[in-house]
Amino acid sequence: MASAATAPPPPASLRRIVAASLIGTTIEWYDFFLYGSAAALVFNKLFFPNSDPLVGTLLSFLTYAVGFAARPIGALVFGHYGDRLGRKKLLVLSLLMMGGATFAIGLLPTYGTVGVAAPVLLTVLRLVQGFALGGEWGGAVLLVSEHGDAERRGFWASWPQTGAPAGQLLATGVLSLLTALISDSSFTSWGWRIPFLLSGVLVMVGLWIRLSVDESPVFKEALARAEARKAAQGGASEKTPLVAVLRHHWRDVLVAIGARMAENISYYVITAFILVYATTSAGVSKQTALNAVLIASAVHFAVIPAWGALSDRIGRRPVYLLGAAGVGLWMFPFFSLIDTGSFGNLILAVTVGLVLHGAMYAPQAAFFSEMFATRMRYSGASIGAQFASVAAGAPAPLIATALLSDYGTSTPIALYVIAAAVLTLIAVGVAKETRHRDLAHVEEDSAVGEKSAAARSADARTA
């Protein structure tokens, strides 16, 4: 029987918690994806104007990748303090950091004004974005997972995941609207700044909503148990969350990293690299490519909760494996459809790709949450997710652009995504199903294991 501390909250309260997590993640992903779209469309001209256009795009995507390099650091720092102090405080901080950095990018001088200082400042602000996002994801999905009921955890926890397509939808929508309303020269001159400056308003809204929710009851209960164990052991301090994760959950961290490979790589190829491929190789206009991503992102947003609900019925692993296999099989048709230059085929290619991606992304929040004990869950989920982003999402547009530059064809890019899909199929295939796990019991099992280890150590010293 669930304790009072862990009993599911009333539906109205749970919906408010879901809304707070969703709005926060939407704003943070809006900031992050806005940079990716701008990197593909204008940053090569504004911050690397002396390079060949494709080389300038590569340099622009390199600063894009820098943000991913900072995400594991953010995961370590935010995970540590999130497991010590609580989820809510760290989520507020991550929102302020991400929004502030994005707003500052909108005020940056370009290369033509301050020279090499412009790309340096851009890179620094991108690092701040990545650091903040590294701590955002784990806290947002845990806040919902630890509040929600176990029977529908996959469904409720999938809603913060919709923040990614919602942020993509918002960022692409704003850019698409601007490119439709103003000329290319005006957009390159000053129009690109508007979406970045808009982030300041969005952050104020998200902050107001996020401050209104309560701390996770599962975390509160786990903290109370930890304090009781500490008192019983004469004030001995607990191991840091990172050490505890590597000791008790290192296999789960590896599974999480492997599970993210196909999900992360396919997403950035489908949504970021497509803006380069469609406009340079398929002869599609910038406006057309943005509109295709916009429409597909709306469908992506709608299907994620459905995939999450399905994972509650048949398990996290089957849904995840379906998505990984589907993305791998779709890559050759994906590029073939884009090569036709047809707007309808472009929409079909991106939409099917994102629907299949959603089958991985939707159950991921509940899947990763259920792997780790409460007092190390923020660290474990964040480390597994964000360390994978360095090897997967960070270089994906860069590698895809380089492959296109070297080979002039989409074939090696499709094989690159297929290889990632195989890695994910292996990782999730060897993982255990987590659908029926009680989050409080995961905490207790870990605590019992640590207590047993301490007892064995004490017996050895006595002997």
C-alpha positions in Angstrom: 0.0 0.0 0.0 1.3 3.4 -0.9 2.2 5.7 2.0 0.6 9.1 2.4 3.7 10.7 1.2 3.8 8.7 -2.0 0.1 8.5 -2.7 -0.9 9.8 -6.2 -1.9 13.5 -6.0 -5.4 14.6 -7.0 -5.9 14.8 -10.8 -6.0 18.6 -10.8 -2.7 18.8 -8.9 -1.1 16.3 -11.2 -2.2 18.2 -14.2 -0.7 21.4 -12.8 2.6 19.6 -12.2 2.6 18.2 -15.7 1.8 21.6 -17.1 4.7 23.2 -15.1 7.2 20.6 -16.4 5.8 20.8 -20.0 6.0 24.6 -20.2 9.4 24.7 -18.7 10.8 22.0 -21.0 9.1 23.7 -24.0 10.8 27.0 -23.3 14.2 25.4 -22.7 14.0 23.3 -25.9 12.7 26.4 -27.8 15.9 28.1 -26.8 18.1 25.1 -27.7 16.5 24.4 -31.0 16.3 28.0 -32.0 20.1 28.0 -31.9 20.2 24.9 -34.1 17.9 26.4 -36.8 19.8 29.7 -36.7 23.1 27.8 -37.1 21.8 26.1 -40.2 20.3 29.3 -41.7 22.2 32.4 -40.8 25.0 32.0 -38.3 27.5 30.9 -41.0 27.0 34.3 -42.7 27.0 36.4 -39.5 29.7 34.8 -37.4 31.9 33.0 -40.0 31.6 35.2 -43.1 35.1 34.5 -44.5 34.5 30.8 -45.0 33.2 28.8 -47.9 29.3 28.5 -47.4 29.4 24.8 -46.5 32.5 25.2 -44.3 30.8 28.1 -42.6 27.9 25.9 -42.0 30.2 23.2 -40.5 31.8 25.9 -38.2 28.3 27.0 -37.2 27.3 23.5 -36.4 30.5 23.1 -34.4 29.4 25.9 -32.0 26.0 24.1 -32.0 27.8 20.9 -30.9 29.6 22.8 -28.1 26.3 23.1 -26.3 26.1 19.3 -26.1 29.6 19.1 -24.6 28.4 21.2 -21.7 25.3 19.0 -21.1 27.1 16.2 -19.2 28.7 18.8 -16.9 25.2 20.2 -16.3 23.9 16.7 -15.7 26.6 16.1 -13.0 26.2 19.4 -11.2 22.4 19.6 -11.4 22.0 15.9 -10.7 24.2 16.1 -7.6 22.3 19.0 -6.1 19.0 17.8 -7.3 19.4 14.6 -5.4 20.6 16.5 -2.3 18.3 19.5 -2.3 15.3 18.5 -4.4 14.1 18.7 -8.0 12.2 22.0 -7.9 15.0 24.4 -6.9 17.3 23.1 -9.6 14.6 23.3 -12.3 14.0 27.0 -11.5 17.8 27.7 -11.8 18.1 25.8 -15.1 15.2 27.8 -16.6 16.8 31.1 -15.6 20.2 30.1 -17.0 18.9 28.9 -20.3 16.6 31.9 -20.9 19.2 34.4 -19.9 21.8 32.9 -22.3 19.3 32.8 -25.2 18.2 36.4 -24.6 21.9 37.5 -24.6 22.5 35.8 -28.0 19.8 38.0 -29.4 21.9 41.0 -28.3 25.3 39.8 -29.7 27.3 41.8 -32.1 28.3 39.9 -35.3 31.7 39.3 -36.9 31.3 42.4 -39.0 31.1 44.5 -35.9 33.6 43.1 -33.4 35.5 40.5 -35.4 36.6 37.2 -33.9 35.1 38.2 -30.5 31.6 37.5 -31.9 32.0 33.8 -32.5 33.8 33.5 -29.1 30.9 35.1 -27.3 28.5 33.0 -29.2 30.3 29.9 -28.1 30.4 30.9 -24.5 26.6 31.5 -24.4 26.1 28.2 -26.2 28.0 26.5 -23.4 25.7 28.1 -20.8 22.7 26.8 -22.8 24.0 23.3 -22.8 25.0 23.4 -19.1 21.4 24.4 -18.2 19.7 21.9 -20.5 21.9 19.1 -19.1 20.2 19.7 -15.7 16.7 20.5 -17.1 15.6 17.2 -18.6 16.2 14.9 -15.6 14.5 17.2 -13.1 11.5 17.8 -15.3 10.7 14.2 -16.1 11.4 13.1 -12.5 9.1 15.7 -11.0 6.2 14.2 -13.0 7.3 10.5 -12.6 7.6 10.8 -8.9 4.2 12.6 -8.5 2.2 10.4 -10.9 0.6 7.0 -10.3 2.5 3.9 -11.3 -0.3 2.6 -13.6 -0.1 5.5 -15.9 3.5 6.7 -15.3 4.5 6.2 -19.0 1.6 8.5 -20.1 2.1 11.2 -17.6 5.9 11.2 -17.8 5.8 11.5 -21.6 4.2 14.9 -21.4 7.5 16.7 -20.4 8.9 14.9 -23.5 6.5 16.7 -25.7 8.4 19.9 -24.7 11.0 18.9 -27.3 8.6 19.0 -30.3 6.7 21.9 -28.7 9.9 23.8 -28.5 10.8 22.8 -32.0 7.4 23.8 -33.2 7.6 27.2 -31.5 11.2 27.9 -32.7 10.5 26.8 -36.2 7.1 28.5 -36.3 8.6 31.9 -35.2 11.5 31.5 -37.8 9.0 30.5 -40.5 6.8 33.4 -39.7 9.7 35.9 -39.9 11.0 34.5 -43.1 7.5 34.8 -44.6 7.0 38.4 -43.4 10.4 40.0 -44.0 13.0 39.7 -46.8 16.0 37.5 -46.6 18.3 40.5 -46.2 16.2 41.9 -43.4 16.1 38.5 -41.6 19.9 38.2 -41.9 20.4 41.8 -40.8 18.2 42.0 -37.7 15.2 39.7 -38.0 17.0 36.6 -36.6 17.4 38.4 -33.2 13.6 38.6 -32.6 13.1 34.9 -31.6 16.1 35.0 -29.2 14.8 38.2 -27.5 11.4 36.6 -27.2 12.9 34.0 -24.9 13.0 36.6 -22.1 9.2 36.9 -22.1 8.7 33.1 -22.2 11.1 32.6 -19.3 9.0 34.9 -17.1 5.9 32.9 -17.9 7.6 29.6 -17.2 9.2 30.8 -14.0 5.8 31.9 -12.6 4.3 28.5 -13.4 7.2 26.4 -12.2 7.4 28.2 -8.8 3.8 27.2 -8.1 4.4 23.4 -7.9 5.5 21.3 -4.9 8.6 19.2 -4.4 8.3 15.5 -5.3 6.8 13.5 -2.5 8.9 10.5 -3.3 12.0 12.6 -2.9 10.8 14.0 0.4 10.2 10.5 1.7 13.5 9.3 0.5 15.3 12.3 2.1 13.5 11.5 5.4 14.7 7.9 5.2 18.2 9.0 4.4 18.3 11.3 7.4 17.0 8.4 9.6 19.7 6.1 8.3 22.3 8.8 8.9 21.2 9.3 12.5 21.2 5.5 13.1 24.7 5.3 11.8 26.0 8.0 14.1 25.9 10.8 11.7 27.9 9.1 8.9 27.5 11.0 5.7 26.0 9.4 2.6 28.0 8.7 -0.5 27.7 11.4 -3.2 25.0 10.6 -5.8 27.5 10.1 -8.6 29.5 7.6 -6.6 26.3 5.8 -5.6 25.1 5.7 -9.2 28.4 4.2 -10.5 28.4 1.7 -7.7 24.8 0.5 -7.8 23.5 1.4 -11.3 26.5 1.4 -13.7 24.8 -1.1 -16.0 21.7 1.1 -16.1 23.8 4.1 -17.1 25.2 2.1 -20.0 21.8 1.0 -21.1 20.6 4.6 -21.0 23.5 5.8 -23.1 22.9 3.1 -25.6 19.2 3.7 -25.7 19.8 7.4 -26.5 22.1 6.8 -29.6 19.4 6.2 -32.2 16.9 8.5 -30.6 19.3 11.5 -30.4 21.1 11.0 -33.7 17.9 10.5 -35.7 16.2 13.5 -34.2 18.9 16.0 -35.1 19.4 14.5 -38.6 15.6 14.8 -39.2 15.1 18.2 -37.7 18.4 20.2 -38.0 20.4 18.6 -40.8 17.4 18.5 -43.1 17.5 22.3 -43.3 21.0 22.0 -44.9 20.3 18.9 -47.0 16.9 20.0 -48.4 18.1 23.5 -49.3 21.5 22.5 -50.8 21.0 19.0 -52.3 17.3 18.9 -53.0 16.9 22.5 -54.2 14.1 23.1 -51.7 13.6 26.7 -50.4 14.4 27.6 -46.8 10.7 28.5 -46.2 9.6 25.1 -47.6 12.0 23.1 -45.4 11.0 25.1 -42.3 7.3 24.5 -43.0 7.8 20.8 -43.4 9.6 20.6 -40.0 6.8 22.7 -38.5 4.0 20.4 -39.6 5.9 17.2 -38.6 6.7 18.7 -35.2 2.9 19.2 -34.6 2.3 15.5 -35.4 5.3 14.5 -33.2 3.8 16.5 -30.3 0.5 14.6 -30.7 1.9 11.1 -30.9 4.3 11.2 -27.9 1.5 10.8 -25.2 0.0 8.0 -27.3 3.3 6.1 -27.3 3.7 6.8 -23.6 0.2 5.3 -22.9 1.1 2.3 -25.0 4.2 1.7 -22.9 1.9 1.5 -19.9 0.0 -1.4 -21.5 2.8 -3.4 -23.2 6.0 -2.2 -21.5 8.7 0.3 -22.2 11.0 -2.0 -24.1 8.7 -3.1 -26.8 7.7 0.4 -27.7 11.3 1.6 -27.6 12.5 -1.3 -29.8 9.8 -0.6 -32.3 10.9 3.0 -32.6 14.6 2.1 -33.0 14.0 -0.5 -35.7 11.6 1.8 -37.5 14.0 4.8 -37.6 16.7 2.6 -39.0 14.5 1.1 -41.7 13.1 4.6 -42.6 16.4 6.3 -43.4 16.7 5.4 -47.1 13.1 6.2 -47.9 13.5 9.4 -45.9 16.2 10.8 -48.1 14.7 9.4 -51.3 11.5 11.3 -50.6 13.4 14.6 -49.9 15.4 14.2 -53.1 12.1 14.5 -55.1 11.9 18.1 -54.1 8.2 17.7 -53.5 6.7 19.5 -50.5 4.3 16.7 -49.9 7.1 14.1 -49.9 9.2 16.3 -47.7 6.3 16.5 -45.1 5.8 12.7 -45.3 9.6 12.0 -44.9 9.9 14.2 -41.8 6.6 13.2 -40.2 7.1 9.5 -40.4 10.6 9.9 -39.1 9.4 11.9 -36.1 6.5 9.5 -35.4 9.0 6.6 -35.2 11.4 8.8 -33.1 8.5 9.4 -30.7 8.2 5.7 -30.0 11.7 5.9 -28.4 11.3 9.3 -26.9 7.9 8.8 -25.2 8.7 5.9 -22.9 12.2 7.2 -22.2 11.2 9.4 -19.3 9.5 6.6 -17.3 12.0 4.0 -18.5 15.0 5.9 -17.2 13.3 7.1 -14.0 12.4 3.5 -13.1 16.0 2.4 -13.4 17.4 4.4 -10.5 16.9 4.8 -6.8 15.3 8.1 -5.6 18.4 9.6 -3.9 20.5 9.0 -7.0 17.7 9.2 -9.7 18.4 12.8 -10.8 22.1 12.0 -11.2 21.5 8.6 -12.9 18.9 9.6 -15.4 20.7 12.8 -16.2 24.1 11.3 -16.6 22.8 8.4 -18.8 20.9 10.8 -21.0 23.4 13.7 -21.3 26.6 11.7 -21.7 25.0 10.0 -24.7 24.3 13.4 -26.2 28.0 14.1 -26.5 28.5 11.1 -28.7 25.1 11.2 -30.4 23.2 14.5 -30.7 26.3 16.8 -30.6 28.1 15.6 -33.6 25.1 14.4 -35.6 24.5 17.5 -37.8 28.3 18.0 -38.0 28.9 14.4 -39.1 26.0 14.4 -41.5 27.2 17.7 -43.1 30.7 16.4 -43.4 29.5 13.2 -45.0 27.5 15.1 -47.5 30.5 17.4 -48.3 32.8 14.4 -48.8 30.5 12.0 -50.7 27.9 14.2 -52.2 25.2 11.6 -51.5 22.8 10.7 -48.6 23.8 7.0 -48.5 26.6 7.3 -45.9 24.3 9.5 -43.8 21.5 6.9 -43.8 24.1 4.2 -42.9 25.2 6.4 -40.0 21.7 6.5 -38.6 21.2 2.8 -39.2 24.4 2.0 -37.2 23.0 4.1 -34.3 19.7 2.2 -34.5 21.6 -1.1 -34.2 23.4 0.1 -31.0 20.1 1.1 -29.5 18.4 -2.2 -30.3 21.2 -4.0 -28.5 21.2 -1.8 -25.5 17.4 -1.9 -25.0 17.3 -5.6 -25.9 19.5 -6.5 -23.0 17.8 -4.2 -20.5 15.1 -5.3 -18.0 11.5 -4.3 -18.3 10.7 -1.6 -15.7 7.0 -1.0 -16.2 5.9 -2.5 -12.9 8.6 -1.1 -10.7 7.6 1.0 -7.7 9.8 4.1 -7.5 9.9 3.9 -3.7 10.8 0.2 -3.8 13.8 1.0 -6.1 15.0 3.3 -3.4 14.5 0.7 -0.7 16.2 -2.1 -2.7 19.2 0.2 -3.2 19.3 1.2 0.5 19.1 -2.4 1.5 22.0 -3.3 -0.8 24.1 -0.5 0.6 23.2 -1.5 4.2 24.2 -5.1 3.4 27.5 -4.0 2.0 28.2 -1.9 5.1 27.3 -4.9 7.3 29.7 -7.2 5.4 32.4 -4.6 5.8 31.8 -4.3 9.5 31.9 -8.1 9.9 35.1 -8.2 8.0 36.7 -5.6 10.4 35.4 -7.6 13.4 36.9 -10.8 12.1 
